[in-house]
């Protein structure tokens, strides 16, 4: 498994994953390519035998890294892919923050295992579902 920055040729595969796992996010191929090259965006993909097994997308903000999206293909789950993608963000030396649906217990367990702590609820909901704010601060 290799964790690396995506190239523009990876945009379609990443867009397909975003549309599958984040159907409420409005994206197109041009936006993904722009996100890949925008210096405030952080993108990594996990590649296994020419297959993009997962990706992480984050914003590099002044005092933190805000994780916008993290997804892995079902056949690569529970194999450390998501953990490796998150840990790739440690090199920036800033606290990590994210939002997660309260019902997504598998993701919450993963984040807590890495060291994220629940910091309350977002005032907004996602299609009526409560959203938990989480933070990792080891720096």
N, C-alpha and C positions, 0 to 999 in steps of 0.2 A: 504494500500500500504506500503510495506516494502522496504527500500533501504538498500542493504547489499553487502558485497563482495561475488563474485560467488565462488562456489565450482567446482571441476573438473567435476562433473556430469552435470553442467550447460553449459559446453563447446559446446555441439552440438546445443543447442538452440541459443546461442550467435553467433555461426558460421553461422547458417541459416539466422539470421538477417543481419549479415555482408554481406553475399552473396546476399541477397535481396536488401539492401539499399546502399551497396557500392560494386557493381559488379566488379569494376576496381581493387579492393584490392584482391591480391592473398593470400589466407589463407587456412589452413587446420586444422584439429582437434588438431594435435600435436602442431602447432604454437599457437593456442588459449590457450591450456593448459599451454604452456611455458609462454605466456604473463600473464596468471592468477597468476603465481608463481614468476615472475621476479620482484624483489623489486623496480626497476625503473618504472615499469608500475603501473598505478592505474586503477582498474576496479571496477565498481559498477553495480549492476543490480537492477531493480525495479520489485518486485514480487507482483502480485495481484492474490489471490486465486490459487496458484500453477502455474500461468502463468507468464513467464518473459515478462513483458510489455515493457521493454526498457533496454538500457545499456549505459554506458559512459566508454570510454577508453581514458586514458591520459598518458603522460610521465612526470615524476617528474624530471625536469631539475634543474640545479643549481640555477637559479634566477627566474624561472617561472614554471608553469604547462602548458603543451601544450596539448590541447584536440585533440586527433587523430580521435575519432569517437563518435557520439551520435545518437541514433536511438530509436524510440518508435513504437510499433505496431499501425496501423491506428485506431483501436478501442479505444486506450488510448491517442490519441492526443487531445490537448486542454483541458487536465484535470490536468495539473501541473506536469506530470511525468518528462518531460525533465528539467523543472526548478528545481525540487527537486534533480535530478541527478547532475546538474551543481552545485547547492549550496552545495552538499556534498563535493565538491573540496575546498570550502572556508576554511575548517579546516586546510589545509596545509599552509595557511597564505602567499601565493605567488600570484603574478599576474597570470591571466589566459589568454592564447592566443589560437586562433584557426583560421582556414581557412574555408571559406564558398563560395559556388558558388554564383556569383552575381545574378543569376536568382532565387535563393532559398529565396524568399521574406518572407515566413513564418518563416524560421529559423532566418533570419536577424532580423525580428520583435521581436522574442523571445529573442535573444541575447541582443538587444537594451533595451528591457523591464527590463532585469536583470541588465543592466548597462554597457554592452560592448560598446566600441566605435570603429568605423571604423578607421583603421590606414593605409589605402592605399590598393594597389593591389599587389598581388604576381607577380613576374616576370614570373612564370610558369602559364600555363593554364591547364585545365582538359578537354580533348577532345574538345579543342577550346573554352571552356567557361572561362570567366574571374573569378579569385578567389580573394575575398576580405580578407584582414587580419583584425582581430578584437582582441581587448584587453580589459580585465577587471582588473582594478587596484584599489582596495579599501584598500590596506594594506600598 
